[in-house]
Amino acid sequence: MIHPVILCGGSGTRMWPLSRSYFPKQFHSIQGNRTLLEDTILRIDGLTDVGTRLAICNEQFQFMTQDQFADMDHENFKLLIEPCARNTAPAIAVAAKWIIDNFGSGLMLVMPADHVVKDVKVFLNAVTEARAHANEGNLITFGVTPDSAETGYGYIKAGSKIENSIVEVDQFVEKPDLETAKHFLASGDYFWNSGIFLFDCRAWLSALEQYAPEIYSNSLLAIENAVDSDFGLLLDQHHFDLCPSDSIDYAVMEHASNVSMMPLDANWQDVGSWKGAWKVSEHDDDGNAQRGDVYLNDVKNSYVHSDGRLVVVSKLSNVAVIDTKDVTYITDIDESQEVKSVVSALKKQQRVELDFHRRVYRPWGSFEGIDSGPGFQVKRLSLNPKAEISLQYHHKRSEHWVVVAGTALVQKGEQVFELNINESVDIPVGTKHKLSNLYDQTLEIIEVQTGSYLGEDDIVRIEDKYGRIKEEHS
């Protein structure tokens, strides 16, 4: 039985400003109507003998991940929640141990959540062909047949053929410069390292124990001491934190003798730049890809994305224009990898736009900033049906709530009462309060905050149905 293991970590900074550290690219739609994670969830529906799907993510993404599985009507999944980021080797190790504990053994199909695979049938055929080889204890990596000289990918040099399409791995190669990448492409011996793997759980853990014993021992202790809840399995923080932060390639694949490669020619892309987003999108007759409310006038070979307002581009070629509600980013599309230096510079300025969109998602729904100034800010809160904000209070701010849609159940101090449309309530500084939506309609609230400090870390939780008492953000 194959258990798909979806890696949902990563901050996605190369896709800024659409991707933010608290809402990274795997939860966005880059092409089509589904998000990258949703596409990954559905990608393996055509396989036979598929077991429980596992998703591995950081604590801050657990609710978004859970919601997207629910949106795809996939209830047979398990969420493994990392208390801290430790790269792919520890994440895959805890997934392997969970599968062994619950099923005795099985194969793992490891897939990052942020890839695009257009030829799904070809992908599934490759997995099916590699399956028998993995059942013999071999660790299989999928190498993508390159169609251009890319400097943003690692490479795999193919060795001798083993059986059918499967070959030995001669060498793993770091991301090359352009001239080296051109040589790799011309030789025909090199493949892009996709980061997709297939292997038996016990074979993987055996190799991990041999080549990365510290990751092996602490990963197993992290899952043995994990806490199960309605939201997923929270790994033990102490032991997971002790794991060296290492990738599967560095920890095992570059050292093990039983590593093989399955070539993959399935129109794959790791959408790690706006050039990558352009490549996987539908193009018009001038080679342009566009999303949202966009008007193009004499534009060629460009990618233009609007999150809301009309974006007009005229008399330009080879540009990427990304317009969100709070940031507009324009660059030469061939230089879109340089967003890393932009992000680094903005990080030094402590710009909040690196972390959050204007709309911020929470387990109960979302809030969106409307206006702000010295001593005040205005937000629009949207509570999902049957959701509630934690019972909490603030040290430095008061709040005024106005209901604009739905019906709110309010706890203010020891009072509990309902508010209907056009009704309001004041929440003074230091007063414990909670907001609940008991109905099937989304509850919309306009919140006006006033005070000497309005940061999201001025929240003291007393009770929370989502298990976030130890967190600082709402």
C-alpha positions in Angstrom: 0.0 0.0 0.0 1.2 3.5 -0.9 0.8 6.3 1.7 1.1 9.7 0.1 3.1 12.0 2.4 2.7 15.7 1.5 5.3 18.2 2.8 3.5 21.4 3.6 6.4 23.4 5.1 8.3 26.2 3.5 7.8 30.0 3.6 7.7 30.5 -0.2 9.6 33.8 -0.2 10.6 33.4 -3.9 6.9 34.0 -4.7 6.6 37.2 -2.7 4.4 39.3 -2.5 1.6 36.7 -3.2 3.3 34.3 -0.8 3.9 35.5 2.8 5.5 33.7 5.7 2.1 33.3 7.4 0.3 32.4 4.1 2.9 30.7 1.8 2.5 29.7 -1.8 1.2 26.1 -1.3 -2.1 27.6 0.0 -2.5 29.8 -3.1 -3.8 29.2 -6.6 -1.1 29.8 -9.1 -2.9 28.3 -12.1 -6.5 27.1 -12.4 -8.9 27.3 -9.5 -7.3 25.0 -7.0 -4.4 25.8 -4.7 -1.1 24.0 -5.1 -1.8 21.9 -2.1 -5.3 20.9 -3.3 -3.8 19.9 -6.7 -1.2 17.7 -4.8 -4.0 16.1 -2.7 -5.9 15.1 -5.8 -2.8 14.1 -7.9 -2.6 10.6 -6.6 -6.4 9.8 -6.8 -5.7 7.5 -9.8 -3.3 5.2 -7.9 -4.5 1.8 -6.6 -4.0 0.6 -3.0 -3.6 4.1 -1.6 -3.6 4.3 2.2 -3.9 7.2 4.6 -2.7 10.5 3.2 -0.3 12.3 5.6 0.4 16.0 5.6 3.2 17.5 7.6 3.2 21.1 8.4 4.2 23.7 11.0 1.8 24.6 13.8 0.9 27.9 12.2 -0.4 26.2 9.1 -2.3 23.3 10.7 -5.8 24.9 10.2 -5.2 26.0 6.6 -3.9 22.5 5.8 -6.8 20.8 7.4 -9.3 23.1 5.7 -7.9 22.4 2.2 -8.1 18.7 2.8 -11.7 19.2 3.8 -12.3 21.3 0.7 -11.2 18.3 -1.4 -13.5 16.0 0.5 -10.6 13.9 1.7 -11.4 12.7 5.2 -8.8 9.8 5.2 -5.8 11.9 6.1 -3.6 12.5 9.2 -2.0 15.8 10.0 1.5 15.6 11.6 2.2 19.0 13.2 5.8 20.2 13.6 6.5 22.5 16.6 9.5 23.9 14.7 10.9 23.8 11.2 13.6 21.0 10.8 13.8 20.5 7.0 12.6 17.4 5.2 14.6 14.5 6.7 13.0 14.7 10.2 9.6 15.3 8.7 9.8 12.2 6.5 11.2 10.2 9.4 8.2 10.9 11.7 5.8 10.1 8.8 7.6 6.7 8.3 7.3 5.9 12.0 3.6 6.8 12.1 2.9 4.5 9.1 4.8 1.6 10.6 3.0 2.1 14.0 -0.4 2.1 12.4 0.0 -0.2 9.4 3.1 -2.4 10.1 4.8 -1.2 7.0 4.1 0.3 3.6 5.5 2.5 0.9 5.8 6.3 1.2 5.2 8.6 -1.8 6.8 11.9 -0.6 5.6 15.0 -2.4 6.1 18.7 -1.7 2.9 20.6 -1.6 4.0 23.4 -3.9 4.7 21.6 -7.2 2.8 21.6 -10.5 2.4 18.4 -12.5 0.4 18.9 -15.6 0.6 15.4 -17.1 -0.8 13.5 -14.1 -1.3 10.3 -16.0 2.4 10.2 -16.9 3.3 10.9 -13.2 1.1 8.1 -12.0 2.5 5.7 -14.6 6.0 6.5 -13.3 5.0 5.9 -9.7 3.4 2.6 -10.7 6.6 1.5 -12.6 8.8 2.5 -9.6 6.6 0.7 -7.1 7.9 -2.8 -7.6 11.5 -1.6 -7.3 10.7 0.3 -4.1 9.1 -2.9 -2.7 12.5 -4.5 -3.0 14.0 -2.0 -0.5 15.3 0.6 -2.9 15.1 4.3 -2.3 13.8 6.0 -5.4 14.1 9.6 -6.3 12.2 11.1 -9.3 14.4 13.0 -11.8 12.6 15.4 -14.1 13.7 15.4 -17.7 14.9 19.0 -18.2 13.7 21.2 -21.1 15.8 24.3 -20.2 19.0 25.3 -18.5 17.6 26.1 -15.0 19.8 27.5 -12.2 17.1 27.3 -9.6 17.1 23.5 -9.3 19.4 20.9 -8.1 20.4 18.1 -10.6 20.8 14.4 -10.6 23.4 12.7 -12.9 22.0 9.4 -14.2 24.1 6.3 -14.1 23.6 2.8 -15.6 20.2 1.4 -16.3 18.9 -1.0 -13.7 15.6 -2.2 -15.1 12.9 -0.7 -17.4 13.3 3.0 -17.0 15.0 3.0 -13.6 18.6 4.0 -13.4 21.4 4.2 -10.9 22.2 7.6 -9.4 25.7 8.7 -10.4 25.8 12.0 -8.5 23.6 14.6 -6.8 24.6 18.1 -8.0 23.9 21.5 -6.3 22.2 24.3 -8.1 24.6 25.2 -11.0 25.5 28.5 -12.6 24.0 29.2 -16.1 27.0 27.8 -18.1 27.1 24.6 -16.1 23.3 24.2 -16.4 23.6 24.6 -20.2 26.2 21.9 -20.2 24.0 19.6 -18.1 21.1 20.2 -20.6 23.2 19.4 -23.7 24.7 16.3 -22.2 21.4 14.5 -21.7 22.8 12.8 -18.6 21.3 15.2 -16.0 17.9 15.5 -14.6 16.2 18.1 -12.3 16.0 16.9 -8.7 12.2 17.0 -8.1 12.2 16.4 -4.4 9.7 13.5 -5.0 10.5 10.1 -3.5 9.1 6.6 -3.2 10.4 4.0 -0.7 9.5 1.5 1.9 9.2 3.0 5.4 11.5 0.5 7.0 14.1 0.8 4.3 14.1 4.6 4.7 14.4 4.5 8.5 17.2 1.9 8.3 19.2 4.2 6.0 18.5 7.2 8.2 19.7 5.3 11.3 22.9 4.5 9.5 23.7 7.9 8.0 21.9 10.3 10.3 21.5 8.6 13.7 20.8 11.8 15.6 17.8 12.6 13.3 16.7 9.0 13.5 16.6 8.8 17.3 15.1 12.2 18.0 12.5 11.9 15.3 11.3 8.6 16.7 11.2 10.1 20.2 9.3 13.1 18.9 6.5 11.0 17.5 6.5 8.5 20.4 5.9 11.4 22.8 3.5 13.3 20.5 0.1 14.5 21.6 -3.0 13.6 19.6 -5.9 16.0 19.3 -8.9 16.7 17.0 -6.6 18.8 14.8 -3.7 16.4 14.3 -0.7 14.8 16.0 1.5 17.5 17.6 5.1 16.2 17.7 7.0 16.5 20.9 8.8 19.8 20.8 11.8 18.9 23.0 12.9 15.9 20.8 12.0 17.4 17.5 14.0 20.5 18.3 17.0 18.3 18.9 16.9 17.0 15.3 19.5 18.5 13.1 17.8 20.6 10.4 18.8 18.6 7.3 17.2 17.7 3.9 16.6 14.1 2.8 19.2 14.4 0.1 22.0 15.6 2.5 21.0 13.2 5.3 20.5 10.0 3.3 20.2 10.0 -0.5 23.7 11.2 -1.2 25.2 8.5 0.9 23.0 5.4 0.6 24.0 2.6 -1.8 20.4 1.5 -2.6 19.3 4.8 -4.3 17.8 4.7 -7.7 16.2 7.3 -10.0 13.0 7.1 -12.0 13.0 9.6 -14.9 9.9 11.7 -15.0 8.7 13.6 -18.1 5.3 14.8 -16.8 5.5 18.6 -17.4 6.6 19.2 -13.9 7.5 22.5 -12.3 8.6 23.6 -8.9 6.9 27.0 -9.0 9.7 28.8 -7.3 9.7 32.1 -9.2 7.3 34.2 -11.2 9.0 32.9 -14.3 8.0 29.5 -13.1 4.4 30.7 -12.6 4.4 32.1 -16.2 5.7 28.7 -17.5 2.9 26.7 -16.0 0.1 29.1 -17.0 -2.0 29.4 -20.1 -0.7 31.9 -22.6 -2.4 34.3 -25.0 -1.2 34.8 -28.6 1.5 37.2 -27.4 2.8 34.8 -24.8 1.2 36.5 -21.8 -0.3 34.8 -18.7 -2.7 36.8 -16.6 -4.8 36.3 -13.5 -7.5 38.6 -12.1 -8.7 42.0 -13.4 -6.0 42.7 -16.0 -5.9 44.7 -19.2 -2.8 44.3 -21.5 -1.9 46.7 -24.3 0.9 45.7 -26.6 2.5 43.4 -24.0 4.5 40.3 -24.8 5.8 37.3 -22.8 4.7 38.6 -19.4 3.0 37.4 -16.3 0.5 39.8 -14.7 -1.4 39.0 -11.5 -4.1 41.1 -9.8 -5.6 40.2 -6.4 -8.4 42.7 -6.8 -8.2 46.1 -8.6 -7.7 46.7 -12.3 -4.1 46.4 -13.3 -3.2 47.9 -16.7 0.2 47.1 -18.4 1.1 48.8 -21.7 4.0 48.6 -24.1 6.2 46.3 -22.1 7.7 42.8 -22.7 9.2 40.1 -20.4 7.9 41.6 -17.1 6.2 40.1 -14.1 3.7 42.4 -12.4 2.2 41.1 -9.1 -0.4 43.3 -7.5 -1.9 42.4 -4.1 -4.1 44.6 -1.8 -1.0 46.0 -0.1 2.0 45.5 -2.4 2.8 45.9 -6.1 5.9 44.2 -7.3 7.3 44.7 -10.9 10.4 43.0 -12.2 12.0 41.6 -15.4 10.5 38.1 -15.6 13.9 36.6 -16.3 15.3 38.2 -13.1 12.4 37.1 -10.9 14.7 34.9 -8.7 16.2 38.2 -7.5 13.1 38.7 -5.3 15.3 37.0 -2.6 17.4 40.1 -2.3 14.3 42.3 -2.2 12.9 40.2 0.6 16.2 40.3 2.5 16.3 44.1 2.3 12.7 44.5 3.4 13.3 42.1 6.3 16.0 44.5 7.6 13.4 47.2 7.5 11.0 44.9 9.5 8.3 45.3 7.0 5.1 43.5 8.1 4.3 42.8 4.4 6.8 40.0 4.4 4.7 38.1 7.0 1.0 39.0 6.5 -1.4 39.9 3.8 -4.0 42.6 4.5 -6.3 39.7 5.0 -5.0 37.4 7.7 -6.4 33.9 8.2 -7.2 32.3 11.5 -8.8 29.0 12.6 -12.1 30.8 13.1 -12.0 32.8 9.8 -10.1 35.9 8.9 -9.6 39.6 9.5 -8.7 42.3 7.1 -7.1 45.7 7.8 -9.2 48.6 6.6 -7.5 51.7 8.0 -5.0 52.6 10.7 -3.3 55.7 12.2 -1.7 56.9 15.5 -3.6 55.1 18.3 -6.2 53.3 16.2 -6.9 50.7 13.6 -10.0 49.3 11.9 -10.5 45.7 10.9 -13.2 43.6 9.3 -13.6 40.3 11.0 -15.2 37.3 9.3 -16.2 34.4 11.5 -17.0 31.1 9.9 -20.2 29.3 10.8 -20.0 27.6 14.3 -16.6 29.3 14.9 -15.5 31.4 17.8 -12.6 33.7 18.9 -10.9 32.7 22.1 -11.9 34.0 25.5 -9.2 36.7 25.9 -8.3 40.2 27.1 -5.8 42.9 26.1 -3.5 45.0 28.3 -3.2 48.1 26.1 -6.2 48.3 23.8 -10.0 48.6 23.8 -12.3 47.4 21.0 -15.6 48.5 19.6 -17.6 45.9 17.6 -20.3 46.6 15.1 -22.2 43.7 13.5 -22.7 44.2 9.7 -23.8 40.6 8.8 -25.1 37.7 10.8 -25.7 37.4 14.5 -23.0 37.5 17.2 -22.9 35.9 20.6 -20.8 38.1 22.8 -19.2 37.4 26.2 -18.2 40.7 27.9 -16.9 40.1 31.4 -19.6 37.9 33.0 -22.3 39.0 30.6 -23.4 36.9 27.6 -25.8 38.4 25.0 -26.5 38.5 21.2 -25.8 41.3 18.8 -27.7 41.7 15.6 -27.0 43.8 12.5 -26.3 47.5 13.3 -25.9 46.8 17.0 -22.6 47.4 18.7 -20.6 46.9 22.0 -17.6 48.4 23.6 -14.9 46.1 25.1 -12.7 48.2 27.6 -9.0 47.5 28.2 -8.5 44.5 30.4 -12.0 43.1 30.0 -12.2 39.4 29.1 -14.3 38.8 26.0 -15.3 36.3 23.4 -17.1 36.4 20.1 -19.0 33.4 18.7 -21.0 32.6 15.6 -23.6 29.9 16.4 -25.3 30.1 13.0 -24.8 28.8 9.5 -24.2 32.3 8.0 -20.8 34.0 8.1 -20.6 36.6 10.8 -19.1 40.0 9.8 -17.9 42.4 12.3 -16.3 45.9 12.0 -13.8 46.2 14.8 -12.3 49.6 15.9 -9.2 49.3 18.1 -7.9 52.2 20.1 -5.0 52.3 22.5 -1.3 52.9 23.1 -0.3 49.6 21.5 -2.2 47.7 18.9 0.1 44.8 18.1 -1.3 41.2 17.6 0.9 40.0 20.5 -1.3 42.0 23.0 -3.6 39.0 23.4 -3.9 37.0 26.6 -6.0 33.8 26.1 -8.0 32.3 28.9 -9.8 29.6 26.8 -9.4 28.5 23.2 -11.1 25.7 21.3 -8.3 25.6 18.8 -5.5 24.8 21.3 -3.6 28.1 20.9 -3.3 29.2 24.5 0.5 29.2 24.2 0.6 31.2 21.0 0.9 35.0 20.9 -1.2 35.7 17.8 -5.0 35.6 17.5 
